[in-house]
Every structure is written in structure tokens, then in C-alpha cells.
Amino acid sequence: MMNFSSYKLLVHGPKVEKMSGDRFYRLERNISVRLSYVVYRFFSFIRPTDVTFFSYFLLALVFFSSFFGWAREWVVLFGVIQLGLLYTVTMTDKVDGELSRAKDFQTQAGIYHDRGVHFLYPFVFYFTIGHFFYVQGVHVNIFFLTLLLGLLTQKFVFLREAKLLVKDTIQKHKLDVKDWILVKKKSRHPLPFVFRVIDYLTFMIYAWTLFYYVLTFIVFLWSPTLSAILFLGHMAITFCILLYRLYWWYPKKKLFKKDTFTHL
């Protein structure tokens, strides 16, 4: 049985580079490694896939609990609890990977279900947000737009899978496509802090969007109008950035260079 220092060194191994350049990501990983070590040390019978299925359970709990009628004076507290459960999912999503590395227990099913959690999370998140404001009187069309935002975020989360599908199609049919990505040197300068915060709030790379909406829900207790403005403002910014990234930036900047393929 490893001590905590050895455990942390092992499970953080593949993430060290990313953690070194991103303080927010490093903070979340330092939280999750302590949670996963408790499971590893004191609940050794729990497998990584068990944690993943717990994530499924939490997502289902958040989604279906929205259909219960709650007294108006409890709606904000209930919404905050839902966001807390969604934050727990962001932690368990890291814990299962750390356990799989510590136990050397990687499975195809585990990878499959891990991606399943990633797929469902954005939709459940935006459904929860949209439903909260719909119950408070926001127009039903805004609720539907929130669901659309969840679907667009799902597409963003699965860009890696879409990229692999493009690569497979090019290789299978030996295509010489006309829009190869030009080779450009990567900038050594990180994005300015403001832009990184926008990324965190927009794409739920970490849990910062959850914290934003916890504050938005709490603001609702004092000013429903201001809370709705914060909600609609975030939606508008997220729509703009997602549409730009999905339909211009990614296909033009993040697909393949010609020298990636050997058949050309």
C-alpha cells in the first residue's frame, strides 16, 4: 500500500505538464487526489468503474429531481444542492482515473463509461440551469435555448472523437483533402488571465461555471432581475464562443497537417 506522496506522484504523472501551466487545473487535481487516496487506502474494494457508475447515479439524481415540485422558498436551496451534486461529478470523474492508475486497472468498459459521463454532463448541467429559471418565470423559449446550449457543449466535449473520425475517413479512403492545416509554431505565451477565465466559465473545463451559477442562484434571493441578467449574459457569451470554436476555429486550426498521413 503506497503512502500519499508516492500515490500522488504516480496518479499525477500523466497530468504534470498540464498542471504546471494551469493553477486552476492544479487546484482541482490536488483536491481529487486526496479524495481518491481515501478511497484507495480505506475502501480498496471499490473499483474505478464503481466510481464512474456513481457519477452516472449523481447525474440521474440531479436530472430527475428537477421534476419534483418544490415550494418556492426552497427552490434556490434546492438548485444550489443540485449544483453541489454536479460539482461532485467533476470530482468523481477525476477520482476514477486516478484510481485506475493507482490500481493499474484500465478496462475498455471503464473508458467507454467515462466518456459516457462526459457526454451526459453538459446536457444535465444546462437542463438544470434552464429548468431553475423556467420555474422562476423565464420564457419557455429561453429554456429550449439552454437545452440547445447543452447540446452544443456536448459537441465541443466530443471534438476529439470527431477528429479521430475525420482521420479514419482520410486514411480509409486515401483522400488528399484540400484544406490541410498549415504548420505553425505554438506560442509559448499562455492566454491572458481574462481569456482563460472566460474559457473556464464557458466550457466547464473545470467546475468554475458551477460556482458562477451558485452565486447567480443566491443573487436571485435579493434580485431576480439581476440573477436573470447574469444567466442570460452568460448564455449569450457562451453561444457566441461555442459557435466560433465549433464552426470556424476548430475545423480551420485543429485538424490535420498533410504530413500526418503516409499515403500521400
Protein Blocks (a to p, Z undefined) as FASTA:
>chain_A
ZZfklmmmmmmmmmmmmmmmomklmmmmmmmmmmmmmmmmmmmmbcfklmmmmmmmmmmm
mmmmmmpccdfklmmmmmmmmmmmmmmmmmmmmmmmmmmmmnopacfklmmmmmmmmmmm
mmmmmmmmmmmmmmnopafklmmmmmmmmmmmmmmmmmmmmmmmmmmmmmmnopacfkbc
cdddddfbdcdfklmmmmmmmnommmmlmmmmmmmmmmmmmommlmmmmmmmmmmmmmmm
mmmmmmmmmmmmmmccfklpmkZZ
